[in-house]
């Protein structure tokens, strides 16, 4: 039996076309998909002010101008509204937006109120839907984003590879897009969207939607600078955090018939070489879990200030340049972001406490793509590294820590990426090992197919596994489904990695720990990146300056072009107050904004007493303005930094 709220959700989704604004073309109304709203208690998102069961956004139409001098995005957001007949208002999310006025689709003013700010959440914007002739089904918000909007990073020309033009990029996950787009900013309130963006010449604009033809030349603006307009459409309902933008001096190069890469001209050759396997990855992913449903799969390699390894924005994955090693040894990142086209983008966690539904499933899928493209050995090694990270986290926080469960109820802090990503992947890998790959793959494909373009919860996938994966209740118990999803620690039936995956490396690590014997340079060069990372992670933490110098001299650690390995070396060196590594760490932290590297390095320095704290504060005072808000926020906490 369905609850009243569930019935309402179904009615809202199935009557969408009938309640869209009359001015919306009939063809567009018919084509737009409207995703359901989940209303069970575990699907209610406390991170949004929205009340989607009363009134929800189904489509966003942006008409915005980029102003690099004032670091401002301004214009209009036109929202299509689906509401109960008795709904008098709609509640949106904002974080510092400057709203000038709100009108209905006919230009008539609508009363609105910006509520008090809530730390970490922003402020609600309540808009009246009452008009002279009934209820507004479309509202137009005239607004500007704050120059300090958390989602946006404005880079000066000197912060780019070319050094001649400024750059802008956004990062919306998890709830940052409300700082530049007035909408209902929740992963469970999926929306289609369209955008027209104007930017100064010669900058190009890309977004996480399909470009509509060539840019339109507009002539000069008030400053005498030529401008162009770029138009994008996303006709599939997506969670709002996946609306993304980048603008700068960028060029494009094709990889395959539906894949390609954007980058600054000085970076394009290296970027294209590194991602040359992408078309093959898409084909292998489709063989595994069904068709790629987004049309094109393009990527943009951003300046190094980008705070993440990658962001799975539909049709335009954002990538950090730190994955470029020259030998494609770190392209698991590309496989990961591609896999999100199914897990995360196609089927999305309704609330962030179920983030493993995005990241854990994707990490499993990533490893399967890596296996198909680069072979079983590399896939097994990368899975073993992930398993090692799980154990390290459990040892650090305790196996009973609530945050080590995959599902995080309201008020539970995650124990980190090793749980959300790696434990989630280990869960699916365990299921595969227990039921067999063929049966498991059939189940996962039907999960994607049956929940395409919809939100989901841990309870939903749990019930789906019990019904469609396990043959009976007894098998469901043996698979320990509930323990994996809802209980802390690591269940007893976990499929452990094959010890042979790192047999040679572990032998070398044991020899080094026992007698200080460093692997031969030729051996080191012959290892995969996963093997080199495994060795560095197993180097005893306490090292003398002489021991560190010998490691660097033999293995060329400071000179590596692989940033994952360089990070491990710098972290080890700083943990031992190794002075020769400080200038390189300073350069690295000044150039790279990826939180995965930046936060731990500052954390390591902070743990080294007065010596490290002084270095950390000196470096951070210089580098902080160049970091994205995501990175700044994490390092601020580590250093106790106050502006």
QUIURCOR-V573600 format. One record per residue. RES is the residue in one small letter. SS is DSSP state (helix for helix, strand for strand, loop for the rest). PHI is phi as a letter, one per 20 degrees, with the letter a starting at -180 (* if undefined). Layout:
# QUIURCOR-V573600
res: {RES | RES}
ss: {SS | SS}
phi: {PHI | PHI}
This chain:
# QUIURCOR-V573600
res: {x | x | x | x | x | x | x | x | x | x | x | x | x | x | x | x | x | x | x | x | x | x | x | x | x | x | x | x | x | x | x | x | x | x | x | x | x | x | x | x | x | x | x | x | x | x | x | x | x | x | x | x | x | x | x | x | x | x | x | x | x | x | x | x | x | x | x | x | x | x | x | x | x | x | x | x | x | x | x | x | x | x | x | x | x | x | x | x | x | x | x | x | x | x | x | x | x | x | x | x | x | x | x | x | x | x | x | x | x | x | x | x | x | x | x | x | x | x | x | x | x | x | x | x | x | x | x | x | x | x | x | x | x | x | x | x | x | x | x | x | x | x | x | x | x | x | x | x | x | x | x | x | x | x | x | x | x | x | x | x | x | x | x | x | x | x | x | x | x | x | x | x | x | x | x | x | x | x | x | x | x | x | x | x | x | x | x | x | x | x | x | x | x | x | x | x | x | x | x | x | x | x | x | x | x | x | x | x | x | x | x | x | x | x | x | x | x | x | x | x | x | x | x | x | x | x | x | x | x | x | x | x | x | x | x | x | x | x | x | x | x | x | x | x | x | x | x | x | x | x | x | x | x | x | x | x | x | x | x | x | x | x | x | x | x | x | x | x | x | x | x | x | x | x | x | x | x | x | x | x | x | x | x | x | x | x | x | x | x | x | x | x | x | x | x | x | x | x | x | x | x | x | x | x | x | x | x | x | x | x | x | x | x | x | x | x | x | x | x | x | x | x | x | x | x | x | x | x | x | x | x | x | x | x | x | x | x | x | x | x | x | x | x | x | x | x | x | x | x | x | x | x | x | x | x | x | x | x | x | x | x | x | x | x | x | x | x | x | x | x | x | x | x | x | x | x | x | x | x | x | x | x | x | x | x | x | x | x | x | x | x | x | x | x | x | x | x | x | x | x | x | x | x | x | x | x | x | x | x | x | x | x | x | x | x | x | x | x | x | x | x | x | x | x | x | x | x | x | x | x | x | x | x | x | x | x | x | x | x | x | x | x | x | x | x | x | x | x | x | x | x | x | x | x | x | x | x | x | x | x | x | x | x | x | x | x | x | x | x | x | x | x | x | x | x | x | x | x | x | x | x | x | x | x | x | x | x | x | x | x | x | x | x | x | x | x | x | x | x | x | x | x | x | x | x | x | x | x | x | x | x | x | x | x | x | x | x | x | x | x | x | x | x | x | x | x | x | x | x | x | x | x | x | x | x | x | x | x | x | x | x | x | x | x | x | x | x | x | x | x | x | x | x | x | x | x | x | x | x | x | x | x | x | x | x | x | x | x | x | x | x | x | x | x | x | x | x | x | x | x | x | x | x | x | x | x | x | x | x | x | x | x | x | x | x | x | x | x | x | x | x | x | x | x | x | x | x | x | x | x | x | x | x | x | x | x | x | x | x | x | x | x | x | x | x | x | x | x | x | x | x | x | x | x | x | x | x | x | x | x | x | x | x}
ss: {loop | loop | loop | helix | helix | helix | helix | helix | helix | helix | helix | helix | helix | helix | loop | helix | helix | helix | helix | loop | loop | loop | loop | loop | loop | helix | helix | helix | helix | helix | helix | loop | loop | loop | loop | loop | loop | loop | loop | loop | helix | helix | helix | loop | loop | loop | loop | loop | loop | loop | loop | loop | loop | loop | strand | strand | strand | strand | strand | strand | strand | strand | strand | strand | strand | strand | strand | loop | loop | loop | loop | strand | strand | strand | strand | strand | strand | strand | strand | strand | strand | strand | strand | loop | loop | loop | loop | loop | strand | strand | strand | strand | strand | strand | loop | loop | loop | strand | strand | strand | strand | strand | strand | strand | loop | loop | loop | loop | strand | loop | loop | strand | strand | strand | loop | loop | loop | strand | loop | loop | loop | strand | strand | strand | strand | strand | strand | strand | loop | strand | strand | loop | loop | strand | strand | loop | loop | strand | strand | strand | strand | strand | strand | strand | loop | loop | loop | loop | loop | loop | loop | strand | strand | strand | strand | loop | helix | helix | helix | loop | loop | loop | loop | loop | loop | loop | strand | strand | strand | strand | loop | loop | loop | loop | loop | loop | helix | helix | helix | loop | loop | loop | strand | loop | loop | loop | loop | loop | loop | loop | strand | strand | strand | strand | strand | strand | strand | strand | strand | strand | loop | loop | loop | strand | strand | strand | strand | loop | loop | strand | strand | loop | loop | loop | loop | strand | strand | strand | strand | strand | loop | loop | loop | loop | loop | strand | strand | strand | strand | strand | strand | strand | strand | strand | strand | strand | strand | strand | loop | helix | helix | helix | loop | loop | strand | strand | strand | strand | loop | loop | strand | strand | strand | strand | strand | strand | loop | loop | strand | strand | strand | strand | strand | loop | helix | helix | helix | helix | helix | helix | helix | helix | helix | helix | loop | loop | loop | helix | helix | helix | helix | helix | helix | helix | helix | helix | helix | helix | helix | loop | loop | loop | loop | loop | loop | loop | strand | strand | strand | strand | strand | loop | loop | loop | loop | loop | loop | loop | loop | strand | strand | loop | loop | loop | loop | strand | strand | strand | strand | loop | helix | helix | helix | loop | loop | loop | loop | loop | loop | loop | loop | helix | helix | helix | helix | helix | helix | helix | helix | loop | loop | loop | strand | loop | loop | loop | strand | strand | strand | loop | loop | helix | helix | helix | loop | helix | helix | helix | helix | helix | helix | helix | helix | helix | helix | helix | helix | helix | helix | helix | helix | helix | helix | helix | loop | helix | helix | helix | helix | helix | helix | helix | helix | helix | helix | helix | helix | helix | helix | helix | helix | helix | helix | helix | helix | helix | helix | loop | loop | loop | loop | helix | helix | helix | loop | loop | loop | loop | loop | loop | loop | loop | loop | loop | loop | loop | helix | helix | helix | helix | helix | helix | helix | helix | helix | helix | helix | helix | helix | helix | helix | helix | helix | helix | helix | loop | helix | helix | helix | helix | helix | helix | helix | helix | helix | helix | helix | helix | helix | helix | loop | loop | loop | strand | strand | strand | loop | helix | helix | helix | helix | helix | helix | helix | helix | helix | helix | helix | helix | loop | loop | loop | helix | helix | helix | helix | helix | helix | loop | loop | helix | helix | helix | helix | helix | helix | loop | loop | loop | loop | loop | loop | loop | loop | loop | loop | loop | loop | helix | helix | helix | helix | helix | helix | helix | helix | helix | helix | helix | helix | helix | helix | helix | helix | helix | loop | loop | loop | loop | loop | helix | helix | helix | helix | helix | helix | loop | loop | helix | helix | helix | helix | helix | helix | helix | helix | helix | helix | loop | loop | loop | loop | loop | loop | helix | helix | helix | helix | helix | helix | helix | helix | helix | helix | helix | loop | helix | helix | helix | loop | loop | loop | helix | helix | helix | helix | helix | helix | helix | helix | helix | helix | helix | helix | helix | loop | loop | loop | helix | helix | helix | helix | helix | helix | helix | helix | helix | helix | helix | helix | helix | loop | loop | loop | helix | helix | helix | helix | helix | helix | helix | helix | helix | helix | helix | helix | loop | loop | helix | helix | helix | helix | helix | helix | helix | helix | helix | helix | helix | helix | helix | helix | helix | helix | helix | helix | loop | loop | helix | helix | helix | helix | helix | helix | helix | helix | helix | helix | helix | loop | loop | loop | loop}
phi: {* | e | f | g | f | f | f | g | f | f | f | f | f | e | d | g | f | f | d | f | g | f | f | f | g | g | f | f | g | f | e | f | e | c | f | f | d | e | c | f | g | f | d | e | e | f | e | d | e | f | c | f | f | e | b | c | e | d | b | c | c | e | c | c | d | e | d | f | f | e | l | c | d | b | q | c | c | d | d | e | d | d | b | f | f | e | f | e | b | c | d | d | d | b | b | n | f | d | e | e | a | c | c | e | f | e | n | e | f | d | f | b | b | e | e | f | f | d | g | m | c | n | c | f | d | d | d | f | d | e | c | f | d | p | d | f | d | b | c | d | d | e | b | c | e | f | g | e | g | f | f | d | c | e | d | f | g | f | e | d | f | f | m | d | c | f | b | c | b | d | b | e | f | e | c | e | f | f | e | c | c | e | b | e | e | c | f | e | d | f | b | e | b | b | b | d | c | d | b | f | f | e | f | d | d | c | b | e | c | e | f | d | m | f | f | e | f | d | n | e | e | f | e | m | d | f | c | c | d | d | c | c | c | c | e | d | f | c | f | g | f | e | e | c | b | b | b | r | e | c | c | d | b | f | d | c | f | c | c | a | c | d | a | f | g | f | d | f | f | f | f | f | f | f | d | f | e | f | g | f | f | f | f | f | f | f | f | f | c | o | f | f | d | d | n | e | c | d | c | c | e | e | g | f | f | g | e | c | f | b | c | e | g | g | l | b | f | e | c | f | f | f | e | f | d | n | c | m | f | d | f | g | g | f | g | f | f | f | g | f | f | d | e | p | e | f | d | c | f | f | c | f | f | d | g | f | f | e | e | f | f | f | f | f | f | g | f | f | f | g | g | f | e | d | o | f | f | f | f | f | f | f | f | f | f | f | f | g | f | f | f | f | f | f | f | f | d | n | f | d | f | g | f | e | f | f | e | d | f | g | n | e | e | f | e | o | f | f | e | f | e | f | f | g | f | f | g | f | f | f | g | g | f | e | d | n | f | f | f | f | f | f | f | f | f | f | f | f | f | f | c | f | m | c | e | b | c | f | f | f | f | f | f | f | f | f | e | d | d | f | f | a | f | f | f | g | f | f | f | l | f | f | f | f | e | d | d | f | n | c | g | f | e | g | e | e | f | f | g | f | g | c | g | f | f | f | f | f | f | f | f | f | f | e | c | n | f | e | g | f | g | f | f | g | f | e | f | f | f | f | f | f | f | g | f | f | f | d | f | g | f | e | c | e | f | f | f | f | f | f | f | f | f | f | d | m | f | f | e | f | e | e | f | f | f | f | g | f | f | f | f | f | f | f | f | d | l | e | g | f | e | f | g | f | f | f | f | f | f | f | e | d | d | f | g | g | e | f | f | f | f | f | f | f | f | f | f | e | l | f | g | f | f | f | f | f | f | f | f | f | g | e | e | g | f | e | e | f | g | f | f | g | f | f | f | g | f | f | e | m | e | c | f}
